[in-house]
Amino acid sequence: MNKHPLIYHKADYNLLGRDLIVELGISLEVVDKELKVKLCPLRVEDEQDINPEVWYTPDSVGKLDIAPFKVTITNPSMPIRIKQYPLSEEGRRGLKPEIERLLQQGLLEPCMSPFNTPIFPIKKKDGKYRLVHDLREINKRTVTRFPVVANPHTLLGHLHPEDRWYSVIDLKDAFWACRLEEKSRDYFAFEWEDPDTHRRQQLRWTVLPQGFTESPNLFGQALERILQGYDRIPGVTLVQYVDDLLLAGKDETAVRQASIRLLNFLCLQGLKVTKSKLQFVEQEVKYLGHQLSKGTKKLDPDRISGILALTPPQ
């Protein structure tokens, strides 16, 4: 392939149009050879001050530089063995690219484990499939640590009535940034049959799995310790609930500086942020099922609608 000084084939988008893209408040993502346009709240100068490595892409994965986690279960000499129930052809074909991606990124690995629990595919709005691992039986046997995840209502009580500007940062696949120690990985094994070769094998997670009862607590505590090294800006409050972060303050410039600083800090730690879900220096945001604005909080209308839609008990 011929090289050109102004062409970089692996760039996310044409660098010559980058300023215009940011000025229009949009971001371009290529997903499965399709160009998708998403709203982006960042200004040109904000974008230039933020390390682009912090943004999640399907080819990137977060990784924290911390000790691997150990998981303890009761009666480990009596393995949990639940046979994989049949999956539809469509479901297996939908899961195949996701499993191949997870294997390539080292989040899954082949194994021969005495443990086995089932998986199932969940079809998303975009037509792709999400891998869900049924870990209920593992959760029942897990020796849990004392939970220190704060109550959302208590956390929001740390905000000030004078707050006028907010940023909300959503960490992408945060649990997967935490490694599992080698001896704990066998607990999280499942059977996978390739829809094309019909080869069956066991795979296991090398990281904290989604759906595991301890994942929120373990990651939340790890992130809390990491955030102690974040250089906070006076007048801006930082709130953490597991992998959802909120910055709030009365001064727009201070909140903007704190938000950029936090994004760059998270990048250095090895975490990824969903750019399309970023709420960046706004006067009204949604956080933990609440709508925050002008120093006040109220239930998110979407949450209220969901509650009203519930069938009342008979």
ABEGO torsion letter per residue (X at the ends): XBBBAABBAABABBAAAAAAAAAAGBBBBBBGGBBBBBBBABBAAAAAABBAAABBBAABBBBBBBBBBBBBBBGAABBBBBBBBBBBAAAAAAAAAAAAAAAAAGABBBBBBABBBBBBBBBBAAGBBBBBBBAAAAAAABBBBBBABBBAAAAAAABBAABABBBBBBBBGAAAABBBBAAAAAAABBBBBBAAAGBBBBBBBABBBBGBAAAAAAAAAAAAAAAAABBBBBGBBBBBBEABBBBBBABAAAAAAAAAAAAAAAAAAGBBBBAAABBBGBABBBBGGBBBBGGBBBBBAAAAAAAAABBBBX
